[in-house]
């Protein structure tokens, strides 16, 4: 009974604190994500007041938060939108991988960590945070903007790429042979392809199965189906985020609209819990020793992400302002980066890799909402046309005759 009371007190204090921080961010017209993260950092491992009994529940809530964020993003678009965007935006995915994975690999090699650590850090710097970006797009009211499909296409391409990258990384970390690694990769690709096929070809049937006039039944069926698909996908080494996103894609029409309205409050609750959980599991004492390389890597890859989003949006015909917004929105790193670094730490690849990845992600997960909001106005200010200053010319001396005319002493010139 005592532990139950402590749990209620801790979790209630977390939710109340998040509400107050969200209210403060709203008054400042600012995304609450950085405030949520800093709150988790303050009350996590090595923080001011570490939590105890509620930590396990917060961890589960964090997983649900990411799943709901991606489900809600999927509800905004149809299966045909997804296929069309992937067909047109795959070059952007290649540019994204080249520009953002390379700095991480180079940093690991410069630090002398070896090729396996280079593959790990390349993944950490490559993948943007779908959870943070989804939250920021909603907070800034940009889900309907023209650049948003480009952003989502890049995020989906990154998440689908994880179905290839993670099995390869797991095999490298375990020292597995070519046969074992190839089998894991084949299973992951097969599951991802099957889920995508079901979402695209049988979306109408899925919507009909889910549809209900009773909001309670609709909520239970949609939420249960999403968690089921996400869990199966994750069990088969495919991203749970990809599974949740494709469930959202498969639902359309009135079902999608009704599910969106019902799930929005749950998404906001569990998404906030996710960002707090991220901060809770970071020891502030581990950050200072790796802060300088993490900061350098963050600056470089923030610039490469902005360049990626700007180029991809321009290629899709988006205007200059929207292209800058797309680039700034993609800067945040988060859940995938931490998962990748965690695999390497568990395998004992490099002791400093974990703190470096944590510091790097914390910098960009706080910076990301700022770049999402201010990249476009900053670029407009920097590139605005300057009015050249005209040098003031010395005034010519006034002729004596003109002076007399002004004084009324007679007309200038011959009479």
VENKAKA-V348394 format. One record per backbone hydrogen bond with DSSP energy under -1.0 kcal/mol. CO is the residue of the C=O (numbers start at 1). NH is the residue of the N-H. E is the energy in kcal/mol with one decimal. If there is no record, write none. Layout:
# VENKAKA-V348394
co->[CO | CO]
nh->[NH | NH]
e->[E | E]
This chain:
# VENKAKA-V348394
co->[1 | 2 | 3 | 4 | 5 | 6 | 7 | 8 | 9 | 10 | 11 | 12 | 13 | 14 | 15 | 16 | 17 | 18 | 19 | 20 | 21 | 22 | 23 | 24 | 25 | 32 | 33 | 34 | 35 | 36 | 37 | 38 | 39 | 42 | 44 | 52 | 54 | 55 | 56 | 57 | 58 | 59 | 60 | 61 | 62 | 63 | 64 | 65 | 66 | 67 | 68 | 69 | 70 | 71 | 73 | 74 | 78 | 79 | 80 | 81 | 82 | 83 | 84 | 85 | 89 | 90 | 91 | 92 | 93 | 94 | 95 | 96 | 97 | 101 | 102 | 103 | 104 | 105 | 106 | 107 | 108 | 109 | 114 | 115 | 116 | 117 | 118 | 119 | 120 | 121 | 122 | 123 | 129 | 130 | 131 | 132 | 133 | 134 | 135 | 136 | 137 | 142 | 147 | 148 | 149 | 150 | 151 | 152 | 153 | 154 | 155 | 156 | 157 | 158 | 160 | 161 | 161 | 162 | 164 | 165 | 166 | 167 | 168 | 169 | 170 | 171 | 177 | 178 | 179 | 180 | 181 | 182 | 183 | 184 | 185 | 186 | 187 | 188 | 189 | 190 | 191 | 192 | 193 | 194 | 195 | 196 | 197 | 198 | 202 | 203 | 204 | 205 | 206 | 207 | 214 | 215 | 216 | 217 | 218 | 219 | 220 | 221 | 222 | 223 | 224 | 225 | 226 | 227 | 228 | 229 | 230 | 231 | 232 | 233 | 234 | 239 | 240 | 241 | 242 | 243 | 244 | 245 | 246 | 247 | 253 | 254 | 255 | 256 | 257 | 258 | 259 | 260 | 263 | 264 | 265 | 266 | 267 | 268 | 269 | 270 | 271 | 272 | 273 | 274 | 275 | 276 | 277 | 279 | 280 | 283 | 284 | 287 | 288 | 290 | 291 | 292 | 293 | 294 | 295 | 296 | 297 | 298 | 299 | 300 | 301 | 302 | 303 | 304 | 305 | 306 | 307 | 308 | 309 | 310 | 311 | 312 | 313 | 314 | 319 | 320 | 321 | 322 | 323 | 324 | 325 | 326 | 332 | 334 | 335 | 336 | 337 | 338 | 339 | 340 | 341 | 342 | 343 | 344 | 345 | 350 | 352 | 353 | 354 | 355 | 356 | 357 | 358 | 359 | 360 | 361 | 362 | 363 | 364 | 367 | 368 | 369 | 370 | 371 | 374 | 375 | 376 | 377 | 378 | 379 | 399 | 400 | 401 | 402 | 403 | 404 | 405]
nh->[5 | 6 | 7 | 8 | 9 | 10 | 11 | 12 | 13 | 14 | 15 | 16 | 17 | 18 | 19 | 20 | 21 | 22 | 23 | 24 | 25 | 26 | 27 | 28 | 30 | 36 | 37 | 38 | 39 | 40 | 41 | 42 | 43 | 48 | 47 | 55 | 58 | 59 | 60 | 61 | 62 | 63 | 64 | 65 | 66 | 67 | 68 | 69 | 70 | 71 | 72 | 73 | 74 | 75 | 76 | 77 | 82 | 83 | 84 | 85 | 86 | 87 | 88 | 89 | 93 | 94 | 95 | 96 | 97 | 98 | 99 | 100 | 101 | 105 | 106 | 107 | 108 | 109 | 110 | 111 | 113 | 112 | 118 | 119 | 120 | 121 | 122 | 123 | 124 | 125 | 126 | 127 | 133 | 134 | 135 | 136 | 137 | 138 | 139 | 140 | 142 | 145 | 151 | 152 | 153 | 154 | 155 | 156 | 157 | 158 | 159 | 160 | 161 | 162 | 163 | 164 | 165 | 166 | 168 | 169 | 170 | 171 | 172 | 173 | 174 | 176 | 181 | 182 | 183 | 184 | 185 | 186 | 187 | 188 | 189 | 190 | 191 | 192 | 193 | 194 | 195 | 196 | 197 | 198 | 199 | 200 | 201 | 202 | 206 | 207 | 208 | 209 | 210 | 211 | 218 | 219 | 220 | 221 | 222 | 223 | 224 | 225 | 226 | 227 | 228 | 229 | 230 | 231 | 232 | 233 | 234 | 235 | 236 | 238 | 237 | 243 | 244 | 245 | 246 | 247 | 248 | 249 | 250 | 251 | 257 | 258 | 259 | 260 | 261 | 262 | 263 | 264 | 267 | 268 | 269 | 270 | 271 | 272 | 273 | 274 | 275 | 276 | 277 | 278 | 279 | 280 | 281 | 282 | 45 | 286 | 287 | 290 | 291 | 294 | 295 | 296 | 297 | 298 | 299 | 300 | 301 | 302 | 303 | 304 | 305 | 306 | 307 | 308 | 309 | 310 | 311 | 312 | 313 | 314 | 315 | 316 | 318 | 317 | 323 | 324 | 325 | 326 | 327 | 328 | 329 | 330 | 129 | 338 | 339 | 340 | 341 | 342 | 343 | 344 | 345 | 346 | 347 | 349 | 348 | 353 | 356 | 357 | 358 | 359 | 360 | 361 | 362 | 363 | 364 | 365 | 366 | 367 | 368 | 371 | 372 | 373 | 374 | 375 | 378 | 379 | 380 | 381 | 382 | 383 | 403 | 404 | 405 | 406 | 407 | 409 | 408]
e->[-2.1 | -2.3 | -2.5 | -2.3 | -2.3 | -2.9 | -3.0 | -2.3 | -2.3 | -2.1 | -2.4 | -2.6 | -2.6 | -2.4 | -2.2 | -2.2 | -2.5 | -2.7 | -2.1 | -2.2 | -2.6 | -2.2 | -2.0 | -1.6 | -2.7 | -2.3 | -2.3 | -2.4 | -2.0 | -2.0 | -2.2 | -2.1 | -1.5 | -3.5 | -2.3 | -1.2 | -2.3 | -2.0 | -1.9 | -2.6 | -2.1 | -1.7 | -2.1 | -2.1 | -1.9 | -2.0 | -2.6 | -2.1 | -2.0 | -2.2 | -2.5 | -1.5 | -2.2 | -1.8 | -1.2 | -1.5 | -1.9 | -2.4 | -2.4 | -2.6 | -2.6 | -2.2 | -1.9 | -2.3 | -1.5 | -1.7 | -2.4 | -2.6 | -2.2 | -2.3 | -2.8 | -1.9 | -2.0 | -1.9 | -2.6 | -2.3 | -2.1 | -1.9 | -2.5 | -1.9 | -2.5 | -1.0 | -1.5 | -2.0 | -1.9 | -2.9 | -1.9 | -1.5 | -1.8 | -2.0 | -1.3 | -1.7 | -2.4 | -2.4 | -1.9 | -2.6 | -2.7 | -1.7 | -2.6 | -2.5 | -2.6 | -1.7 | -1.9 | -2.8 | -2.2 | -2.1 | -2.3 | -2.9 | -2.5 | -2.3 | -2.7 | -3.0 | -2.0 | -1.3 | -1.1 | -1.5 | -2.9 | -2.2 | -1.4 | -2.9 | -2.8 | -2.1 | -2.2 | -2.8 | -1.9 | -2.3 | -2.1 | -2.3 | -2.0 | -2.0 | -2.1 | -2.4 | -2.2 | -2.1 | -2.5 | -2.3 | -2.3 | -2.3 | -2.5 | -2.2 | -2.5 | -2.1 | -2.4 | -2.5 | -2.1 | -2.2 | -2.8 | -1.5 | -2.0 | -2.5 | -2.4 | -2.2 | -2.2 | -2.2 | -2.3 | -2.6 | -2.2 | -2.5 | -2.5 | -2.5 | -2.4 | -2.7 | -2.3 | -2.4 | -2.2 | -2.5 | -2.6 | -2.4 | -2.4 | -2.6 | -2.3 | -2.3 | -1.6 | -3.2 | -1.7 | -1.7 | -2.4 | -2.5 | -2.4 | -1.7 | -2.0 | -2.0 | -2.1 | -1.1 | -1.9 | -2.8 | -2.7 | -2.2 | -1.9 | -1.9 | -2.5 | -1.4 | -2.9 | -2.3 | -2.0 | -2.6 | -2.6 | -1.6 | -1.6 | -2.0 | -1.8 | -1.8 | -2.6 | -2.0 | -1.4 | -2.2 | -1.3 | -1.4 | -2.6 | -1.8 | -1.2 | -1.3 | -1.3 | -1.9 | -2.7 | -2.5 | -2.4 | -2.3 | -2.4 | -2.1 | -2.5 | -1.9 | -1.7 | -2.0 | -1.9 | -2.1 | -2.2 | -2.2 | -2.8 | -2.5 | -2.5 | -2.6 | -2.4 | -2.5 | -2.4 | -1.3 | -2.6 | -1.6 | -2.2 | -2.2 | -2.1 | -2.3 | -2.1 | -2.5 | -2.1 | -1.2 | -2.7 | -1.9 | -2.1 | -2.7 | -2.3 | -2.4 | -1.8 | -1.5 | -2.4 | -2.4 | -1.7 | -2.1 | -1.1 | -1.4 | -1.9 | -2.6 | -2.5 | -2.7 | -2.5 | -2.6 | -2.6 | -2.2 | -2.1 | -2.9 | -1.4 | -2.4 | -2.6 | -2.6 | -2.4 | -1.2 | -2.8 | -2.0 | -2.3 | -2.7 | -2.3 | -2.1 | -2.4 | -2.5 | -1.6 | -2.0 | -2.2 | -2.1 | -1.7 | -3.0 | -1.2]
